[in-house]
Amino acid sequence: MSIKWGLIGASTIARQFMIDAVRAQADGEIAAVMSSSEERAAAYARENGIPAAVSNLDALLGSDI
């Protein structure tokens, strides 16, 4: 069973430090990224191999992500 993570904020800090750290864990999986900009979330997800992008916290927490 994996532990799914949702990134809040499409940031450089997440790209430089968090994504690889989560993926280095045997059970870690980045399931989604959230940004207030729908376009930025989608681009960030695409660039970083993240399967889902959302633009609000309700969508991030209230889904099957």
N, C-alpha and C positions, 0 to 999 in steps of 0.2 A: 504494500500500500504506500502511495506517495503522499507527501505533504505538499499541498498546493499553495503557492504564494501568489498574491496579487500586488503588483507594484502600484503605489499611489504616487503619481508624478512621473513623467517621462523625462528623467533628468540624466545629466552626465554622471552624477555620483552613483546612481543605480547602475548605469552602463559600466562604469569603471570598477565598482566594488561589489555590488550586490548580485548581479546576474550570474557571474562566474562562481561566486561563493555558494549561492543556492544550488546551482547545477552541479557543483563538486560534491554535494551530499548525495549519498546513495538513494535517499528517498525524497530529494528536493525537486520540485517542478515549478517553474514560473508559468502560471496558467493565464494571466492577463495583466495588462497595464492600463492604468486610468490616467487620463489627462483631461483638463477642462475643455481642451480643443480636440474635437473628434478626429480632425485631420492629423494632428500631431500624434495622438494615441495610435492611430492606424499606421502611420509612417514608422514610429518607434517600434511597434510590434513587428512590422515587416523587417526592419533593419536588424532586429535582435532575435528573430526566430521565436517570437512569443505568439501563441495561437489566437489570443483574443485581445481586443482593444475596446475600451468603454470610455464614456465621457462623464460619468457621475458615479458617486459612491454607492447609490442604491443599485445600479446595474452591476457593479463589481461584487457587492455582498449578497445580492438577492438572486443570483443566477446559479446555474449548475457548473460554473467555472471551476 
